[in-house]
Amino acid sequence: MSEYFLVRPESELNFTQAAKVAGVSYSTFRSWVQDGRVPVIQMGEKIRRVRYADALALRRRTGPEPSTDIDPYIEAVVAAAPQLTEGQLDRLRAVTNGGVAA
């Protein structure tokens, strides 16, 4: 099955597709269905579907909150950077001081 698929908001998805939209594993999605966290549409004795909008709503509720704090990432990059030579430090000082060497 393709990683991507086209859907309309009113589309009905199988559990594999719905899990991808929700951003969780298939087994996690199935456990949510069993717990009653996901509304399902019974299409037959063994066939169940999930509305695309319901799967998307799960993604929005369970996704990580975006972080705007970049300081830990900057600190990690600086810590991993190689030690600069004295010439490189002089060049960096010149660039950051408006082109005037310190």
N, C-alpha and C positions, 0 to 999 in steps of 0.2 A: 504494500500500500504506500502511496506517495506520502511524503512528510507534510505536504500542503494540500488543502482541498478548499474548494469554493463553497460558501454557504450563504444563504439568505437569513435574515434575522428570524424568520419563522421556520427555518429548517429543523428537521428532527435528526439527531445524530445517534449513531450507535455508541456504546460505552467507550470504545477505543478512541473514536473521534472526540467525544465529549471530554475525555480525560486530557487529551492534547490541548483542547481549548481552555480547560480549567487550569492547565499547567501542573498537573499532578500525574503520578503513575497510574496505570490501569488498576492495580490492586488497591491503591488508596481510593480511587474513584468508586470502585465496587464496594468498598467498606462504607463509604459515604451513602451509597444507595441503600445498603442493608440497614444503616443507622437511621434512614429516613431524612437525611440532610439534603437529598437531591430528589426533586419531583420527577417521576418517570411516567411515560405514556406506555400503557400495555397495548401492543399491536397484535398480539396473538398469545397462544399458550406460553411460548418461550421467548417471544420477541418483545424487547422493551427498547424504547428510545427516550432521548432527553432533548428538550428544546435547546437550540443554540443559545438563546438569550439566557436560559438558566445556567448553562455551563459557563458562559462568559461572566455572569454575575458571581459565580463561585471563584473565578480567577481574581476578580476585583476584591473580593472579601478575604481571600487567603494569600494574596501576593504580598511580598515584603514592602514595607513602607520605604519610599525613596529617601535617601539620605543626602543632605547637602553639606555635611561635614567632611571636607576633603583633607583636613590636616593629618589624619592618620596615614592616608595614602602618600601625601607629600613626604612625611617623615620616613616612610618605608622606602621611597625612591631615594631620598638623600642618604639613608643608612646603607643602601645597596650600591651607591655610586662609588667608583674608584677614587682614590686620593688624587687630588690635582697637584700638578707640579707648580713650582713657584712662577714660572712663565705663564701657565694657564691662569693662575690666580691673578697675576698682574693684568692679563687681558680681560678677565672677568670684571675686575675693579674698574678698568678703563671704560668698559661698556656700560656698567651700572652707574657710573658717576658722570654720565653725560659726555663721555669721550675724553675726560680729563684723567690722566694717570694719577694714581694716589702716591 
